[in-house]
Every structure is written in structure tokens, then in C-alpha cells.
Amino acid sequence: MRELNLIAREIESREKLIRNFKKEIDQLDNQIEVNQMLVNDLENDISEIKHEYANLIRDSYKRKGELNQLMFLFSSGDFSKAYLKYRLFKEYSRYRQRQGEILIESQNKVQALVKEISQQKSEKEDVLNDIEKEINRLQGNKHRKSKLVQRLKTEQQWLQKSLQEKQAAAAELENRIRELIAAEKDVNINAAESSEFSEQMGKLTWPVEKGVIINPFGEHKHAVLKNVTIKNNGIDIQVTGKSNVFCVHSGKVSTVVAIPGLNKAVIVRHGKYLTVYGNLVEVFVTKGDIVSSAQVIGKVYHDESEMKEVLHFEIWKENTKLDPEQWLLR
């Protein structure tokens, strides 16, 4: 079942990755199209500038005798006319020079855009190759998932019993949390701690060094049993080996309890908020301890033969359950 959940989460991640790759392809396609239109416009401009510049050079060549600056000036009747001709001559020369500069600038722009298009096409090919690889991996994962589901369908009686045990453990933990909340309702809640924790959405330290979320928060269909809905008050994180458990934020240990099916659980208060760490085999804190962010508070239960290295983690705000996945650092 844990392997099936891991594969399901991996399939979900790869499908999301493929969607992101496809978005990148669409963005690159749009950018390539825009750049190609700019290249076409610039090439049209260059063609017109070349034509105008060629006419200008031909005209200048034909009139080279007339455009001799000294003759042009001495042919004037007075100083005012001579100055006016001088200004016209300079403007004409400056215009010829500017037309040449515009032509060079436009050609450089075209070369830069053509190079950019070439790079974009190369990036697009790389993304397409990545998509193809991810699709192949996805198909392999779906095949593995299908085989596991078929095998587990022959174990429905065991699955029903296992699910009932987990639900009983979850219900017991929830009862303990609600009892704690009721017992502490008259305790002065530190508003500053509440405010500080509320600003940590998407920033909280992970409760384990390495792990994969195999059961998300909330209600979702059972992977094998038909018409069966699983309800999870938190998330389940698969870890490897004897993993340490870290407090996600500074706070005060409200209690340490033993839950059948979840071993030991530590509940830490952060103002109005509670964080819950279940399925611990060792606990290094006691009720009333002040703990800091990333402090080791215990170890996840470990059983190599049964692969039960799973941390159950919950976040509550008073009597409201929150999705821990939305709070942990992404």
C-alpha cells in the first residue's frame, strides 16, 4: 500500500511536470512567433532603406559636381544665402550618414533576433525531449501502479482491517487533541506567537530531513477499495531508516501521548496553533519544554521488514484542521 501511494504521488508529480513543460513549449512558440514577425518587419524596413540609400548614393554621384561645398557656397549672392546653403549641405550630409547608420543598426537587430530564434528553437527541442522522457517514465509508473492494484485487490479483507485500524488510531489522536484544546481553553494564548506562526505559511521547516508525502490532507478515494473514502487530518510522510523528527517552528510542548497504531505523538503549541508529530518510537522532549525551530524532538518508528517509517504530521488552529502541505517550505 505504501509503494502504491508513493507511485501515485510520483505519477501526480510527473503529470504536473509534463503540464509545466507544455506551458514552456507554448511560451517558446509564442516568443518565436513574435520574434519571427519582428525579423520580417525589420527585413522589410532594411529592403526599403537599402532602396532609398541606393537612390541617395546614385543621386549624390550624379550631382557630385554640383555638391562641391565651395562651389555651392560661392555661387550664393550674399552671406545669408551662403549660410543657408551651408546648413542645407550639412543637413543633407548628416541625412546620408544617418541612413547608413540606420541600415547597419537594422541589420544588427536582425542578426541578433535570428540568433535568439535559433536559441529558442534549441531550447524547444530540449523541452520536447524532456517531455518525451517524462511521458515514458509516467507510462512505466502507471504500469507498476496497475500491477500493484491488481495484486492488492486479492487482499481486500486485509485492506479493510488495516484501514479500520488506521481510522481508529486517527480518531484516538483527534480525541486527544480536542481534549487538550478544551483543557487549555482558559490558558492565556500568546498573540505574538500566533501572529508569528500565521506568517509562516509556505515557509515552515520540514519535520524530517528527507521524505515524500504519500497520503495528502483531507478526504480522497481509497486506491484499491471501491466506494471507500479515506479521511486524513494531516499528511503522512514516508521516510527512510531511523529518521529524526524536527519541530517545524518554535513553541512549547503541550503533551506527549501514546496512541495505539501511531506509537507516540508529540503536540507542540505555537499560540493559537498546534503542530502534531505522530508515529514516533523515541521522544526527546517532555510536557512543558520550550522547543526551537528545527530542534530534534524524536525519531520515526522504524521497522525494516514492514516499511513503517511514516511520520504522521498535523497542524491545527484552535479546533480547525489545516493542510500541512500548504504550510511547509516548498
C-alpha positions as CSV (number, residue, x, y, z in Angstrom):
1,M,0.0,0.0,0.0
2,R,2.9,2.4,0.8
3,E,4.5,1.6,-2.5
4,L,1.2,2.2,-4.3
5,N,0.8,5.6,-2.5
6,L,4.4,6.5,-3.4
7,I,3.8,5.6,-7.1
8,A,0.5,7.6,-7.1
9,R,2.3,10.7,-5.8
10,E,5.1,10.2,-8.3
11,I,2.6,10.0,-11.1
12,E,0.9,13.1,-9.9
13,S,4.3,14.9,-9.7
14,R,5.2,13.8,-13.2
15,E,1.9,14.8,-14.7
16,K,2.4,18.3,-13.1
17,L,5.9,18.4,-14.5
18,I,4.6,17.5,-18.0
19,R,2.0,20.2,-17.8
20,N,4.7,22.7,-16.9
21,F,6.9,21.5,-19.8
22,K,3.9,22.0,-22.2
23,K,3.4,25.6,-20.8
24,E,7.1,26.2,-21.5
25,I,6.6,25.0,-25.1
26,D,3.6,27.3,-25.6
27,Q,5.6,30.3,-24.3
28,L,8.6,29.5,-26.5
29,D,6.3,29.0,-29.5
30,N,4.7,32.5,-28.8
31,Q,8.1,34.1,-28.4
32,I,9.5,32.5,-31.6
33,E,6.4,33.7,-33.5
34,V,6.8,37.3,-32.1
35,N,10.5,37.4,-32.9
36,Q,9.9,36.0,-36.4
37,M,7.4,38.8,-37.1
38,L,9.9,41.3,-35.8
39,V,12.5,39.8,-38.2
40,N,10.1,40.0,-41.1
41,D,9.3,43.7,-40.3
42,L,13.0,44.6,-40.0
43,E,13.8,42.8,-43.2
44,N,11.1,44.8,-45.0
45,D,12.5,48.0,-43.4
46,I,16.0,47.1,-44.5
47,S,14.9,46.5,-48.0
48,E,13.2,49.9,-48.1
49,I,16.2,51.6,-46.5
50,K,18.6,49.9,-49.0
51,H,16.5,51.1,-51.9
52,E,16.3,54.7,-50.5
53,Y,20.0,54.7,-49.7
54,A,20.9,53.4,-53.2
55,N,18.9,56.2,-54.8
56,L,20.5,58.7,-52.4
57,I,24.0,57.5,-53.4
58,R,23.2,57.5,-57.1
59,D,21.7,61.0,-56.8
60,S,24.8,62.1,-54.9
61,Y,27.1,60.6,-57.6
62,K,25.2,62.3,-60.4
63,R,25.3,65.6,-58.6
64,K,28.9,65.3,-57.2
65,G,30.0,68.4,-59.2
66,E,27.0,70.4,-58.0
67,L,27.5,69.3,-54.4
68,N,31.1,70.6,-54.2
69,Q,30.8,72.5,-51.0
70,L,33.0,75.5,-52.1
71,M,31.2,75.9,-55.4
72,F,27.9,75.5,-53.6
73,L,28.8,78.4,-51.3
74,F,30.5,80.8,-53.7
75,S,27.5,80.6,-56.1
76,S,25.4,82.4,-53.4
77,G,24.5,86.0,-54.0
78,D,25.1,87.1,-50.3
79,F,26.2,85.8,-46.9
80,S,22.7,84.9,-45.8
81,K,22.1,82.7,-48.8
82,A,25.6,81.2,-48.5
83,Y,24.9,80.3,-44.8
84,L,21.6,78.8,-45.7
85,K,23.2,76.7,-48.4
86,Y,25.9,75.6,-45.9
87,R,23.2,74.5,-43.5
88,L,21.4,72.6,-46.2
89,F,24.6,70.9,-47.3
90,K,25.3,69.8,-43.7
91,E,21.8,68.5,-43.2
92,Y,22.0,66.6,-46.4
93,S,25.3,65.0,-45.5
94,R,24.0,64.2,-42.0
95,Y,20.9,62.6,-43.5
96,R,23.1,60.4,-45.8
97,Q,25.2,59.4,-42.8
98,R,22.1,58.6,-40.6
99,Q,20.5,56.5,-43.3
100,G,23.7,54.4,-43.4
101,E,23.7,54.1,-39.6
102,I,20.0,53.0,-39.6
103,L,20.8,50.4,-42.2
104,I,23.6,49.0,-40.1
105,E,21.5,49.1,-36.9
106,S,18.6,47.3,-38.5
107,Q,20.9,44.6,-39.9
108,N,22.5,44.1,-36.4
109,K,19.0,43.8,-34.9
110,V,18.0,41.1,-37.5
111,Q,21.2,39.1,-36.8
112,A,20.5,39.3,-33.0
113,L,16.9,38.2,-33.4
114,V,17.8,35.4,-35.8
115,K,20.4,34.2,-33.2
116,E,17.7,34.4,-30.5
117,I,15.2,32.4,-32.6
118,S,17.9,29.7,-33.1
119,Q,18.5,29.5,-29.4
120,Q,14.7,29.4,-28.7
121,K,14.3,26.5,-31.2
122,S,17.2,24.7,-29.5
123,E,15.5,25.2,-26.1
124,K,12.2,24.0,-27.5
125,E,13.9,20.8,-28.7
126,D,15.4,20.2,-25.3
127,V,12.0,20.7,-23.6
128,L,10.3,18.3,-26.1
129,N,13.0,15.7,-25.3
130,D,12.3,16.2,-21.6
131,I,8.6,15.8,-22.1
132,E,9.2,12.6,-24.1
133,K,11.4,11.2,-21.2
134,E,8.8,12.1,-18.6
135,I,6.0,10.6,-20.6
136,N,7.9,7.3,-20.8
137,R,8.6,7.4,-17.1
138,L,5.0,8.2,-16.4
139,Q,3.8,5.2,-18.5
140,G,6.2,3.0,-16.6
141,N,4.8,4.2,-13.3
142,K,1.2,3.7,-14.4
143,H,2.1,0.2,-15.4
144,R,3.6,-0.5,-12.0
145,K,0.6,1.0,-10.3
146,S,-1.8,-1.1,-12.3
147,K,0.1,-4.3,-11.3
148,L,0.1,-3.3,-7.6
149,V,-3.6,-2.5,-7.7
150,Q,-4.4,-5.9,-9.2
151,R,-2.3,-7.7,-6.6
152,L,-3.9,-5.7,-3.7
153,K,-7.4,-6.5,-4.9
154,T,-6.9,-10.1,-3.8
155,E,-6.2,-8.8,-0.3
156,Q,-9.4,-6.8,0.2
157,Q,-10.2,-8.3,3.6
158,W,-6.7,-7.4,4.9
159,L,-7.0,-3.9,3.4
160,Q,-10.4,-3.4,5.2
161,K,-8.9,-4.5,8.5
162,S,-5.8,-2.3,8.0
163,L,-7.9,0.7,7.1
164,Q,-10.1,0.2,10.2
165,E,-7.0,0.2,12.5
166,K,-5.7,3.4,10.9
167,Q,-9.0,5.1,11.3
168,A,-9.2,4.1,14.9
169,A,-5.7,5.4,15.6
170,A,-6.6,8.7,13.8
171,A,-9.9,9.0,15.8
172,E,-8.0,8.4,19.1
173,L,-5.4,11.1,18.2
174,E,-8.1,13.6,17.2
175,N,-9.9,12.9,20.5
176,R,-6.7,13.6,22.5
177,I,-6.1,16.8,20.6
178,R,-9.6,18.1,21.2
179,E,-9.3,17.2,24.9
180,L,-6.1,19.1,25.1
181,I,-7.6,22.1,23.3
182,A,-10.6,22.0,25.7
183,A,-8.3,21.7,28.8
184,E,-6.2,24.7,27.6
185,K,-9.1,26.9,26.6
186,D,-8.6,29.2,29.6
187,V,-4.8,29.4,29.1
188,N,-3.6,32.8,28.1
189,I,-2.7,32.5,24.4
190,N,0.3,34.5,23.3
191,A,-0.9,36.7,20.5
192,A,2.6,37.5,19.3
193,E,3.3,33.7,18.9
194,S,0.0,33.2,17.0
195,S,0.8,36.1,14.7
196,E,4.4,34.9,14.1
197,F,3.2,31.4,13.2
198,S,0.4,32.7,10.9
199,E,3.1,34.4,8.8
200,Q,4.9,31.1,8.2
201,M,2.5,29.6,5.5
202,G,4.7,28.0,2.9
203,K,7.8,28.7,5.0
204,L,7.8,26.1,7.8
205,T,10.8,23.8,8.3
206,W,10.0,20.3,7.3
207,P,9.6,17.8,10.2
208,V,12.0,15.3,8.6
209,E,15.3,15.8,6.6
210,K,14.1,13.7,3.6
211,G,10.7,12.4,2.9
212,V,7.8,12.0,0.4
213,I,4.1,12.8,1.2
214,I,2.3,9.6,0.5
215,N,-1.1,10.4,1.9
216,P,-2.3,14.0,1.5
217,F,-4.6,16.0,3.7
218,G,-8.4,15.7,3.6
219,E,-10.8,13.2,2.0
220,H,-9.8,11.1,-1.0
221,K,-10.8,7.8,-2.6
222,H,-9.0,4.6,-1.5
223,A,-6.5,3.5,-4.1
224,V,-7.9,-0.1,-4.2
225,L,-11.2,-0.4,-2.3
226,K,-14.2,0.8,-4.2
227,N,-16.6,3.3,-2.7
228,V,-14.3,3.8,0.3
229,T,-13.2,7.3,1.2
230,I,-10.1,7.9,3.3
231,K,-10.1,10.9,5.7
232,N,-6.7,12.3,6.8
233,N,-6.4,15.0,9.4
234,G,-2.9,15.7,8.4
235,I,-0.3,14.3,6.0
236,D,1.8,11.1,6.0
237,I,5.4,11.4,5.1
238,Q,7.4,8.3,4.1
239,V,11.0,8.5,5.3
240,T,14.0,6.1,5.0
241,G,15.5,4.4,8.0
242,K,15.7,5.8,11.5
243,S,14.8,9.4,10.7
244,N,15.0,12.3,13.2
245,V,11.8,14.4,13.6
246,F,12.3,18.2,13.8
247,C,10.0,20.8,15.3
248,V,8.7,22.9,12.5
249,H,8.6,26.2,14.5
250,S,9.5,27.4,18.0
251,G,6.9,26.7,20.6
252,K,6.0,24.8,23.8
253,V,5.4,21.1,24.2
254,S,1.8,20.7,25.3
255,T,1.8,17.0,25.8
256,V,3.4,13.7,24.8
257,V,0.8,10.8,24.3
258,A,0.8,7.1,23.4
259,I,-1.7,6.2,20.6
260,P,-2.3,2.6,19.7
261,G,-1.3,2.2,16.0
262,L,0.6,5.5,16.0
263,N,3.1,4.8,18.8
264,K,3.9,8.1,20.5
265,A,2.8,11.6,19.5
266,V,4.2,15.0,20.4
267,I,1.9,18.0,20.4
268,V,3.6,21.5,20.3
269,R,1.7,24.8,20.9
270,H,2.5,27.9,18.9
271,G,0.0,30.5,20.3
272,K,-3.4,29.5,18.8
273,Y,-1.7,26.9,16.6
274,L,-0.8,23.3,17.3
275,T,1.6,21.0,15.4
276,V,1.3,17.2,15.9
277,Y,4.0,14.6,15.3
278,G,2.8,11.0,15.3
279,N,4.3,7.5,14.9
280,L,7.4,8.3,17.0
281,V,9.4,5.5,18.6
282,E,11.6,7.8,20.6
283,V,10.8,11.1,22.1
284,F,13.4,13.6,23.4
285,V,11.1,16.2,24.9
286,T,8.6,16.3,27.7
287,K,5.5,18.4,28.5
288,G,6.3,22.0,29.2
289,D,9.6,22.1,27.3
290,I,10.3,25.2,25.2
291,V,11.5,24.0,21.7
292,S,13.0,25.9,18.9
293,S,12.6,25.6,15.1
294,A,14.4,22.6,13.6
295,Q,15.1,21.1,17.1
296,V,15.1,17.3,17.1
297,I,12.1,16.1,19.2
298,G,12.1,12.4,18.4
299,K,12.6,9.6,15.9
300,V,10.1,8.0,13.5
301,Y,9.1,4.4,14.2
302,H,11.3,2.1,12.2
303,D,10.6,-1.5,11.0
304,E,12.7,-2.7,8.0
305,S,10.5,-5.8,7.5
306,E,7.2,-3.8,7.3
307,M,8.4,-0.4,5.8
308,K,6.5,1.5,8.5
309,E,8.8,4.5,8.5
310,V,6.0,7.0,8.1
311,L,5.6,10.3,10.1
312,H,2.1,11.5,10.6
313,F,2.0,15.3,10.8
314,E,-0.9,17.6,11.6
315,I,-1.5,21.4,12.0
316,W,-4.4,22.8,13.9
317,K,-5.6,26.3,14.5
318,E,-7.7,26.0,17.7
319,N,-10.4,23.4,16.6
320,T,-9.8,23.8,12.8
321,K,-7.6,21.3,11.0
322,L,-5.2,22.8,8.4
323,D,-3.5,21.3,5.4
324,P,0.2,20.9,6.4
325,E,1.3,20.7,2.8
326,Q,0.3,24.4,2.4
327,W,2.4,25.4,5.3
328,L,5.7,23.5,4.7
329,L,8.5,25.1,2.8
330,R,8.2,24.5,-0.9
